[in-house]
Amino acid sequence: MTTVGSYEAKTHLSQLLDRVAKGERILITKHGVPVAALIPPDPRFRSDVREAVAALKEFGKGRSLGGLSVRDLIEEGRR
């Protein structure tokens, strides 16, 4: 497992995530003490985007927002 310091991890997070996406495991340390690990997700928890969209569409069938629009809900959340 590759080890990187917290400053390097912060500075190069995007590159580290690319490496993790390819299967590499990376240990992050702070002052030499392990504090976190970047590991690839368990394949069982990776969902297909098409499956997720289909599930959302199915979930929305027969449901209403009680006369509100999505815009109304967004504005309410901003208050």
VMD Tcl script that builds the backbone (N, CA, C; Angstrom):
set m [mol new atoms 237]
animate dup $m
set s [atomselect $m all]
$s set {name element resname resid chain x y z} {
  {N N MET 1 A 0.853 -1.176 0.000}
  {CA C MET 1 A 0.000 0.000 0.000}
  {C C MET 1 A 0.894 1.233 0.000}
  {N N THR 2 A 0.596 2.158 -0.895}
  {CA C THR 2 A 1.336 3.408 -0.995}
  {C C THR 2 A 0.964 4.313 0.176}
  {N N THR 3 A 1.934 5.044 0.707}
  {CA C THR 3 A 1.694 5.975 1.806}
  {C C THR 3 A 2.000 7.393 1.343}
  {N N VAL 4 A 1.098 8.332 1.660}
  {CA C VAL 4 A 1.327 9.738 1.344}
  {C C VAL 4 A 0.957 10.575 2.564}
  {N N GLY 5 A 1.622 11.702 2.702}
  {CA C GLY 5 A 1.309 12.619 3.789}
  {C C GLY 5 A 0.032 13.382 3.508}
  {N N SER 6 A -0.552 13.952 4.557}
  {CA C SER 6 A -1.823 14.653 4.407}
  {C C SER 6 A -1.708 15.866 3.480}
  {N N TYR 7 A -0.587 16.580 3.529}
  {CA C TYR 7 A -0.422 17.734 2.647}
  {C C TYR 7 A -0.397 17.291 1.191}
  {N N GLU 8 A 0.359 16.239 0.910}
  {CA C GLU 8 A 0.417 15.723 -0.461}
  {C C GLU 8 A -0.958 15.223 -0.907}
  {N N ALA 9 A -1.669 14.556 0.003}
  {CA C ALA 9 A -3.001 14.045 -0.327}
  {C C ALA 9 A -3.938 15.200 -0.683}
  {N N LYS 10 A -3.860 16.283 0.095}
  {CA C LYS 10 A -4.706 17.442 -0.166}
  {C C LYS 10 A -4.341 18.086 -1.505}
  {N N THR 11 A -3.059 18.196 -1.754}
  {CA C THR 11 A -2.576 18.863 -2.946}
  {C C THR 11 A -2.835 18.056 -4.219}
  {N N HIS 12 A -2.780 16.733 -4.110}
  {CA C HIS 12 A -2.880 15.865 -5.295}
  {C C HIS 12 A -4.068 14.900 -5.213}
  {N N LEU 13 A -5.147 15.323 -4.557}
  {CA C LEU 13 A -6.279 14.422 -4.354}
  {C C LEU 13 A -6.820 13.849 -5.660}
  {N N SER 14 A -6.961 14.678 -6.666}
  {CA C SER 14 A -7.518 14.210 -7.927}
  {C C SER 14 A -6.682 13.069 -8.523}
  {N N GLN 15 A -5.365 13.242 -8.513}
  {CA C GLN 15 A -4.484 12.201 -9.051}
  {C C GLN 15 A -4.554 10.934 -8.188}
  {N N LEU 16 A -4.636 11.117 -6.874}
  {CA C LEU 16 A -4.732 9.954 -5.985}
  {C C LEU 16 A -6.031 9.187 -6.236}
  {N N LEU 17 A -7.118 9.920 -6.448}
  {CA C LEU 17 A -8.389 9.253 -6.731}
  {C C LEU 17 A -8.339 8.491 -8.044}
  {N N ASP 18 A -7.637 9.035 -9.034}
  {CA C ASP 18 A -7.473 8.310 -10.305}
  {C C ASP 18 A -6.743 6.996 -10.071}
  {N N ARG 19 A -5.721 7.030 -9.234}
  {CA C ARG 19 A -4.959 5.809 -8.933}
  {C C ARG 19 A -5.821 4.797 -8.185}
  {N N VAL 20 A -6.622 5.286 -7.251}
  {CA C VAL 20 A -7.509 4.395 -6.489}
  {C C VAL 20 A -8.550 3.779 -7.417}
  {N N ALA 21 A -9.041 4.566 -8.360}
  {CA C ALA 21 A -10.031 4.049 -9.311}
  {C C ALA 21 A -9.472 2.897 -10.131}
  {N N LYS 22 A -8.145 2.864 -10.274}
  {CA C LYS 22 A -7.494 1.778 -11.013}
  {C C LYS 22 A -7.160 0.594 -10.106}
  {N N GLY 23 A -7.539 0.689 -8.829}
  {CA C GLY 23 A -7.355 -0.448 -7.927}
  {C C GLY 23 A -6.293 -0.279 -6.851}
  {N N GLU 24 A -5.555 0.814 -6.881}
  {CA C GLU 24 A -4.490 1.024 -5.893}
  {C C GLU 24 A -5.088 1.439 -4.549}
  {N N ARG 25 A -4.430 1.038 -3.472}
  {CA C ARG 25 A -4.831 1.431 -2.119}
  {C C ARG 25 A -3.790 2.416 -1.597}
  {N N ILE 26 A -4.250 3.512 -0.986}
  {CA C ILE 26 A -3.336 4.561 -0.539}
  {C C ILE 26 A -3.624 4.902 0.922}
  {N N LEU 27 A -2.569 4.868 1.741}
  {CA C LEU 27 A -2.661 5.213 3.150}
  {C C LEU 27 A -2.251 6.671 3.323}
  {N N ILE 28 A -3.062 7.450 4.019}
  {CA C ILE 28 A -2.755 8.856 4.269}
  {C C ILE 28 A -2.293 8.999 5.717}
  {N N THR 29 A -1.162 9.684 5.883}
  {CA C THR 29 A -0.610 9.864 7.221}
  {C C THR 29 A -0.553 11.343 7.579}
  {N N LYS 30 A -0.536 11.599 8.867}
  {CA C LYS 30 A -0.359 12.962 9.374}
  {C C LYS 30 A 0.747 12.884 10.408}
  {N N HIS 31 A 1.861 13.542 10.115}
  {CA C HIS 31 A 3.053 13.470 10.971}
  {C C HIS 31 A 3.496 12.015 11.166}
  {N N GLY 32 A 3.381 11.231 10.095}
  {CA C GLY 32 A 3.829 9.845 10.128}
  {C C GLY 32 A 2.848 8.858 10.728}
  {N N VAL 33 A 1.711 9.343 11.212}
  {CA C VAL 33 A 0.708 8.470 11.838}
  {C C VAL 33 A -0.438 8.241 10.849}
  {N N PRO 34 A -0.790 6.991 10.566}
  {CA C PRO 34 A -1.897 6.724 9.644}
  {C C PRO 34 A -3.203 7.326 10.162}
  {N N VAL 35 A -3.896 8.054 9.294}
  {CA C VAL 35 A -5.172 8.666 9.682}
  {C C VAL 35 A -6.334 8.273 8.773}
  {N N ALA 36 A -6.033 7.828 7.560}
  {CA C ALA 36 A -7.099 7.462 6.626}
  {C C ALA 36 A -6.532 6.576 5.529}
  {N N ALA 37 A -7.448 5.900 4.836}
  {CA C ALA 37 A -7.047 5.074 3.701}
  {C C ALA 37 A -8.003 5.324 2.547}
  {N N LEU 38 A -7.446 5.461 1.354}
  {CA C LEU 38 A -8.249 5.543 0.142}
  {C C LEU 38 A -8.222 4.161 -0.491}
  {N N ILE 39 A -9.394 3.562 -0.602}
  {CA C ILE 39 A -9.473 2.223 -1.175}
  {C C ILE 39 A -10.591 2.202 -2.213}
  {N N PRO 40 A -10.459 1.341 -3.212}
  {CA C PRO 40 A -11.541 1.239 -4.202}
  {C C PRO 40 A -12.819 0.732 -3.536}
  {N N PRO 41 A -13.985 1.170 -3.987}
  {CA C PRO 41 A -15.236 0.696 -3.400}
  {C C PRO 41 A -15.467 -0.779 -3.701}
  {N N ASP 42 A -16.191 -1.416 -2.827}
  {CA C ASP 42 A -16.576 -2.813 -3.030}
  {C C ASP 42 A -17.445 -2.875 -4.286}
  {N N PRO 43 A -17.122 -3.746 -5.221}
  {CA C PRO 43 A -17.901 -3.813 -6.474}
  {C C PRO 43 A -19.393 -4.057 -6.241}
  {N N ARG 44 A -19.747 -4.670 -5.124}
  {CA C ARG 44 A -21.164 -4.909 -4.852}
  {C C ARG 44 A -21.933 -3.610 -4.683}
  {N N PHE 45 A -21.247 -2.524 -4.307}
  {CA C PHE 45 A -21.920 -1.266 -4.053}
  {C C PHE 45 A -21.865 -0.311 -5.241}
  {N N ARG 46 A -21.209 -0.708 -6.311}
  {CA C ARG 46 A -21.190 0.111 -7.517}
  {C C ARG 46 A -22.442 -0.190 -8.309}
  {N N SER 47 A -23.241 0.824 -8.538}
  {CA C SER 47 A -24.471 0.592 -9.288}
  {C C SER 47 A -24.321 1.147 -10.697}
  {N N ASP 48 A -25.029 0.539 -11.571}
  {CA C ASP 48 A -25.061 1.000 -12.946}
  {C C ASP 48 A -25.910 2.266 -13.001}
  {N N VAL 49 A -25.447 3.273 -13.705}
  {CA C VAL 49 A -26.170 4.547 -13.787}
  {C C VAL 49 A -27.564 4.324 -14.357}
  {N N ARG 50 A -27.672 3.482 -15.350}
  {CA C ARG 50 A -28.987 3.226 -15.949}
  {C C ARG 50 A -29.941 2.613 -14.927}
  {N N GLU 51 A -29.426 1.701 -14.111}
  {CA C GLU 51 A -30.248 1.080 -13.072}
  {C C GLU 51 A -30.713 2.132 -12.063}
  {N N ALA 52 A -29.824 3.027 -11.681}
  {CA C ALA 52 A -30.169 4.058 -10.710}
  {C C ALA 52 A -31.242 4.990 -11.260}
  {N N VAL 53 A -31.106 5.411 -12.518}
  {CA C VAL 53 A -32.103 6.292 -13.131}
  {C C VAL 53 A -33.442 5.572 -13.237}
  {N N ALA 54 A -33.423 4.328 -13.643}
  {CA C ALA 54 A -34.668 3.557 -13.749}
  {C C ALA 54 A -35.333 3.415 -12.382}
  {N N ALA 55 A -34.544 3.183 -11.340}
  {CA C ALA 55 A -35.097 3.057 -9.995}
  {C C ALA 55 A -35.723 4.370 -9.534}
  {N N LEU 56 A -35.071 5.507 -9.846}
  {CA C LEU 56 A -35.640 6.803 -9.479}
  {C C LEU 56 A -36.951 7.069 -10.215}
  {N N LYS 57 A -36.981 6.730 -11.492}
  {CA C LYS 57 A -38.213 6.928 -12.263}
  {C C LYS 57 A -39.337 6.065 -11.706}
  {N N GLU 58 A -39.024 4.829 -11.363}
  {CA C GLU 58 A -40.017 3.921 -10.801}
  {C C GLU 58 A -40.516 4.443 -9.453}
  {N N PHE 59 A -39.602 4.959 -8.657}
  {CA C PHE 59 A -39.962 5.500 -7.350}
  {C C PHE 59 A -40.920 6.682 -7.488}
  {N N GLY 60 A -40.730 7.499 -8.507}
  {CA C GLY 60 A -41.551 8.690 -8.692}
  {C C GLY 60 A -42.942 8.429 -9.235}
  {N N LYS 61 A -43.168 7.253 -9.785}
  {CA C LYS 61 A -44.478 6.943 -10.361}
  {C C LYS 61 A -45.552 6.959 -9.269}
  {N N GLY 62 A -46.634 7.695 -9.559}
  {CA C GLY 62 A -47.757 7.736 -8.629}
  {C C GLY 62 A -47.525 8.649 -7.434}
  {N N ARG 63 A -46.422 9.352 -7.380}
  {CA C ARG 63 A -46.155 10.276 -6.272}
  {C C ARG 63 A -46.325 11.702 -6.776}
  {N N SER 64 A -46.748 12.577 -5.883}
  {CA C SER 64 A -46.877 13.980 -6.268}
  {C C SER 64 A -46.188 14.844 -5.223}
  {N N LEU 65 A -46.036 16.085 -5.563}
  {CA C LEU 65 A -45.412 17.043 -4.649}
  {C C LEU 65 A -46.472 17.897 -3.961}
  {N N GLY 66 A -47.699 17.427 -3.968}
  {CA C GLY 66 A -48.774 18.154 -3.298}
  {C C GLY 66 A -49.050 19.514 -3.910}
  {N N GLY 67 A -48.932 19.613 -5.216}
  {CA C GLY 67 A -49.209 20.865 -5.898}
  {C C GLY 67 A -48.007 21.795 -5.989}
  {N N LEU 68 A -46.905 21.449 -5.365}
  {CA C LEU 68 A -45.700 22.267 -5.427}
  {C C LEU 68 A -44.868 21.885 -6.639}
  {N N SER 69 A -44.111 22.828 -7.120}
  {CA C SER 69 A -43.179 22.524 -8.203}
  {C C SER 69 A -41.802 22.280 -7.590}
  {N N VAL 70 A -40.937 21.705 -8.355}
  {CA C VAL 70 A -39.564 21.505 -7.902}
  {C C VAL 70 A -38.928 22.853 -7.599}
  {N N ARG 71 A -39.217 23.864 -8.419}
  {CA C ARG 71 A -38.695 25.219 -8.198}
  {C C ARG 71 A -39.151 25.745 -6.836}
  {N N ASP 72 A -40.443 25.524 -6.468}
  {CA C ASP 72 A -40.946 25.953 -5.156}
  {C C ASP 72 A -40.148 25.305 -4.027}
  {N N LEU 73 A -39.860 24.033 -4.170}
  {CA C LEU 73 A -39.107 23.320 -3.142}
  {C C LEU 73 A -37.677 23.834 -3.034}
  {N N ILE 74 A -37.077 24.137 -4.174}
  {CA C ILE 74 A -35.708 24.686 -4.164}
  {C C ILE 74 A -35.700 26.031 -3.446}
  {N N GLU 75 A -36.661 26.880 -3.771}
  {CA C GLU 75 A -36.727 28.195 -3.132}
  {C C GLU 75 A -36.982 28.062 -1.636}
  {N N GLU 76 A -37.819 27.138 -1.255}
  {CA C GLU 76 A -38.088 26.914 0.173}
  {C C GLU 76 A -36.825 26.486 0.899}
  {N N GLY 77 A -36.025 25.676 0.252}
  {CA C GLY 77 A -34.777 25.218 0.858}
  {C C GLY 77 A -33.758 26.325 1.028}
  {N N ARG 78 A -33.877 27.380 0.264}
  {CA C ARG 78 A -32.947 28.506 0.349}
  {C C ARG 78 A -33.297 29.488 1.455}
  {N N ARG 79 A -34.461 29.353 2.023}
  {CA C ARG 79 A -34.893 30.295 3.074}
  {C C ARG 79 A -34.318 29.931 4.412}
}
mol reanalyze $m
mol bondsrecalc $m
mol representation Tube
mol addrep $m
